């Protein structure tokens, strides 16, 4: 059995593979580490490029693009390993990027997943949007990170050089125990892309496991390689998947009120898009809500399955206020200004 399987899900990403595979191979030459490329039906020369230049890398080929979530499920369920490293193709790894995180997980069996420090490839003094120094959510399900509150991204000045329990680890670079990935059911394939890692981490936390961040490992992420941040389809997936995330994982005593308030907030966002003549964004939000409500019957069974973990639903890493309100009205745009609002741990 492989000890550590580093798995890149690729879709028409030959340029990223050419750019970042050299450093990945160089810095992953450790006993027990195996690199895999799972190709999501690429139409470029990705597969032939890897076969020709990196014969030591195993390739798993799919007939079409199954999206991030289901693509990884199809790949990881074929691999027998102790640890999976889920790595985006647009990530540059650094020397000794693997060992500190594996050592952290080996030191504590209650750690299900962890992530390194994620910095911007294009501006390496700053954190990167998708993960930064560890992910959290607020009471309404809006995600944020240490180092990134909504649109505000912090410069890395060593303020998060620590090891800390977080709420979610980014799918751009996630270390996870293979047996727990499978036991938790992997990513939710219906999500296709975006927020599937938050959903998985929430399930793992409800099962009693921890998600961790460690600054002892650093990687650099390009970000937006597949769908740019201003893409309406990305907006649609983010709104829809976030509502599903809440419906699946919220405890019974909070489900109705939180979803009701979230729907009001989403309607407010849609109205702003409409007033600003951003019709594509307005339509994306409307479509997201239609898709969410049409999927409720399907997700009722999944929610009922998760209710058996309801006693473990209280988590320190949920901000017990609105991150949006704090950002726009209280002008709190860095994590250190929010920490006093983090829920007190329930003993």
C-alpha positions in Angstrom: 0.0 0.0 0.0 1.1 3.5 -0.8 1.7 5.7 2.3 1.0 9.1 0.7 -0.9 9.5 -2.6 -0.6 13.0 -4.1 -3.5 13.4 -6.5 -4.0 16.1 -9.1 -7.3 16.4 -10.8 -6.6 17.8 -14.3 -8.9 19.2 -16.9 -7.2 20.8 -19.9 -4.5 22.0 -17.7 -1.4 21.2 -19.7 0.1 24.7 -19.1 -0.2 24.3 -15.3 1.3 20.8 -15.6 4.3 22.0 -17.5 4.8 24.8 -15.1 4.3 23.1 -11.7 5.0 19.4 -12.1 8.8 19.9 -12.1 8.7 21.4 -8.5 6.2 18.8 -7.4 8.3 15.9 -8.5 11.4 17.4 -7.1 10.0 18.2 -3.7 7.9 15.0 -3.4 10.8 12.5 -3.8 10.1 10.8 -0.5 9.8 7.2 0.3 6.2 6.1 0.3 5.0 9.0 -1.8 3.3 8.4 -5.2 2.0 11.1 -7.6 -1.2 10.5 -9.6 -2.8 12.6 -12.3 -6.6 12.0 -12.6 -7.6 13.4 -15.9 -11.2 14.7 -16.2 -11.7 14.1 -19.9 -9.2 16.7 -21.1 -9.2 17.7 -24.8 -5.7 19.1 -24.8 -2.4 17.1 -24.7 -2.3 16.8 -20.9 -2.2 13.0 -20.8 0.3 12.5 -23.6 2.6 15.2 -22.0 2.6 13.5 -18.7 3.2 10.0 -20.2 6.1 11.3 -22.2 7.8 13.4 -19.7 6.8 11.9 -16.3 6.5 8.1 -16.7 6.8 7.7 -13.0 3.4 9.4 -12.5 0.4 7.2 -12.6 -2.5 8.4 -14.8 -6.2 7.7 -14.1 -8.3 8.7 -17.2 -12.0 9.5 -17.2 -14.3 9.7 -20.3 -15.6 13.2 -19.4 -15.4 16.1 -17.0 -17.0 14.9 -13.8 -16.2 18.2 -12.0 -13.9 18.6 -9.0 -16.0 16.7 -6.4 -17.0 13.6 -8.3 -13.8 13.6 -10.3 -11.8 13.2 -7.1 -14.2 10.6 -5.7 -13.8 8.5 -8.8 -10.0 8.8 -8.6 -9.5 8.4 -4.8 -11.7 5.3 -4.5 -9.3 3.6 -6.9 -6.2 4.4 -4.8 -5.1 2.4 -1.8 -3.1 4.7 0.5 -2.9 5.8 4.1 -3.1 9.5 3.3 -4.5 11.4 0.3 -3.1 14.8 -0.7 -5.6 16.6 -2.8 -3.6 19.1 -4.9 -4.7 21.6 -7.5 -2.8 21.6 -10.8 -2.1 25.4 -10.4 -0.2 25.0 -7.1 3.6 25.3 -6.7 4.9 23.3 -3.8 8.1 24.1 -1.9 10.8 22.1 -0.3 9.7 20.0 2.7 6.0 20.7 2.0 4.8 17.1 2.9 6.7 16.0 6.0 5.4 18.7 8.5 1.8 18.0 7.8 2.1 14.2 7.9 4.1 14.4 11.1 1.3 16.5 12.6 -1.4 14.0 11.6 0.8 11.1 12.8 1.0 12.8 16.2 -2.8 12.9 16.7 -5.2 10.3 15.4 -8.1 12.7 16.0 -6.8 14.9 13.1 -8.8 14.0 10.0 -7.3 16.6 7.6 -4.9 19.5 7.5 -3.6 22.1 5.2 -0.4 24.2 4.7 -0.1 28.0 4.4 -1.5 29.0 1.0 0.1 32.1 -0.5 -0.5 33.8 -3.8 1.7 32.6 -6.7 1.4 36.0 -8.4 2.1 38.1 -5.4 4.0 35.9 -2.9 4.0 38.4 -0.1 0.2 37.9 0.3 -2.1 35.0 1.2 -4.2 33.4 -1.5 -7.9 33.7 -1.6 -8.8 30.0 -1.5 -7.6 28.9 1.9 -4.9 31.4 3.1 -4.1 30.3 6.7 -7.1 28.2 7.4 -10.8 28.3 6.7 -13.8 29.2 8.9 -17.5 30.0 8.4 -19.9 32.4 10.1 -23.3 31.5 11.5 -24.9 32.0 8.1 -22.5 29.7 6.3 -20.4 32.3 4.6 -16.8 31.1 4.4 -13.7 33.2 5.3 -10.1 32.5 6.2 -7.4 33.7 8.4 -5.6 36.0 6.0 -8.7 36.6 3.8 -12.0 38.2 4.9 -14.4 38.4 1.9 -12.4 40.4 -0.7 -9.7 41.7 1.7 -6.5 39.6 1.5 -3.7 40.2 4.1 0.0 40.4 3.6 1.8 37.5 5.3 3.8 39.1 8.1 4.1 36.0 10.1 0.9 36.7 12.0 -0.4 33.1 11.3 2.9 31.2 11.8 1.3 28.6 14.1 -0.5 25.3 14.2 -4.3 25.8 14.8 -7.5 24.0 14.6 -9.7 25.4 11.8 -13.1 24.6 10.4 -12.2 23.7 6.8 -9.1 22.9 4.8 -8.9 24.1 1.3 -9.3 21.7 -1.6 -6.4 23.5 -3.3 -4.1 21.5 -1.0 -5.7 19.2 1.5 -4.0 16.3 3.4 -6.6 13.8 4.6 -6.7 10.3 6.0 -7.8 8.0 3.2 -10.0 5.8 5.4 -11.8 8.8 6.8 -12.3 10.3 3.4 -14.1 7.1 2.4 -15.9 6.6 5.7 -17.3 10.2 5.5 -18.5 9.5 1.9 -15.9 11.7 0.1 -16.9 14.9 -1.6 -20.5 15.4 -2.5 -20.6 14.9 -6.3 -23.7 17.1 -6.8 -21.6 20.1 -5.7 -19.6 19.6 -8.9 -17.1 22.3 -7.7 -16.8 24.9 -4.9 -17.5 24.4 -1.2 -17.3 20.6 -1.4 -14.3 20.7 0.9 -16.2 22.7 3.5 -19.0 20.2 3.4 -16.6 17.3 3.8 -14.7 19.0 6.7 -18.0 19.8 8.4 -19.0 16.1 8.2 -15.7 15.1 9.6 -16.0 17.5 12.5 -19.5 16.3 13.2 -17.9 12.8 13.4 -15.6 14.1 16.2 -12.4 14.7 14.2 -10.3 17.8 13.9 -9.2 19.9 10.9 -5.8 21.6 11.3 -3.6 24.2 9.7 0.2 24.4 10.0 2.5 27.1 8.8 5.4 24.8 8.7 4.5 23.9 5.1 3.9 26.6 2.4 2.5 26.3 -1.1 1.7 29.0 -3.8 -1.6 28.9 -5.6 -2.5 30.7 -8.8 -6.3 30.4 -8.2 -9.2 30.9 -10.6 -7.5 28.6 -13.1 -10.7 26.9 -14.2 -13.4 29.4 -13.4 -12.4 33.1 -12.8 -13.9 34.7 -9.7 -16.2 36.9 -11.8 -17.7 34.0 -13.7 -21.6 33.8 -13.3 -21.5 30.0 -13.2 -19.0 30.1 -10.3 -21.4 32.5 -8.5 -24.3 30.1 -9.2 -22.3 27.1 -7.7 -21.2 29.1 -4.7 -24.8 30.2 -3.8 -26.4 26.8 -4.5 -23.7 24.7 -2.8 -23.6 27.0 0.2 -27.4 26.5 0.8 -27.0 22.7 0.4 -24.1 22.8 2.8 -26.3 24.4 5.5 -29.2 22.2 4.9 -27.1 19.0 5.2 -25.1 20.0 8.2 -26.9 22.4 10.5 -28.3 21.1 13.7 -32.1 20.8 13.9 -32.5 23.7 16.3 -30.8 26.1 14.0 -31.8 24.8 10.5 -35.0 26.8 9.9 -34.0 30.2 11.3 -30.5 30.1 9.7 -31.8 29.0 6.3 -34.7 31.6 6.4 -32.2 34.4 7.2 -29.8 33.2 4.5 -32.6 33.3 1.9 -33.3 36.9 2.9 -29.6 37.8 2.6 -29.4 36.1 -0.8 -32.5 38.0 -2.0 -30.8 41.2 -0.9 -27.7 40.2 -2.9 -29.7 39.5 -6.0 -31.5 42.8 -5.7 -28.1 44.6 -5.5 -27.0 42.8 -8.7 -30.2 43.8 -10.4 -30.0 47.4 -9.4 -26.4 47.5 -10.7 -27.6 46.0 -14.0 -25.5 42.9 -13.4 -28.2 40.7 -14.9 -26.0 37.6 -15.3 -25.2 37.6 -11.6 -28.8 38.2 -10.7 -29.9 35.2 -12.9 -27.1 33.1 -11.3 -28.5 33.7 -7.8 -32.1 32.9 -8.9 -31.0 29.7 -10.7 -29.0 28.7 -7.6 -32.2 29.0 -5.4 -34.3 27.1 -7.9 -31.7 24.3 -8.0 -31.5 24.2 -4.2 -35.2 23.9 -3.6 -35.6 21.2 -6.3 -32.9 19.2 -4.6 -34.4 19.2 -1.1 -36.1 15.9 -1.5 -32.9 14.2 -2.5 -30.9 15.8 0.4 -33.5 15.0 3.0 -32.2 11.4 3.2 -28.6 12.6 3.5 -29.5 15.1 6.2 -31.2 12.3 8.2 -28.1 10.2 7.9 -26.0 13.0 9.4 -28.4 13.7 12.3 -26.9 10.8 14.3 -23.9 13.1 14.9 -26.1 15.9 16.1 -24.6 15.9 19.7 -21.3 17.0 18.2 -22.7 19.9 16.2 -21.2 22.7 18.4 -17.9 23.9 16.9 -15.5 26.6 18.2 -14.6 27.5 14.7 -18.0 29.0 13.7 -18.2 32.7 14.0 -21.3 33.4 16.0 -22.1 36.6 14.0 -22.4 37.7 10.4 -19.0 38.1 8.6 -20.8 40.3 6.0 -22.2 42.7 8.7 -18.8 42.9 10.4 -17.0 43.5 7.1 -19.3 46.2 5.6 -20.7 47.9 8.7 -18.2 47.4 11.4 -15.2 47.6 9.0 -13.6 44.5 10.5 -11.7 43.0 7.6 -8.9 41.0 9.2 -9.2 37.8 11.3 -7.6 39.3 14.4 -10.5 41.7 14.7 -13.0 38.8 14.7 -11.5 36.4 17.2 -13.4 37.6 20.2 -16.6 36.6 18.4 -15.5 33.0 17.9 -17.7 30.7 19.9 -16.4 29.6 23.2 -15.7 25.9 23.3 -18.4 23.8 24.8 -16.8 21.4 27.3 
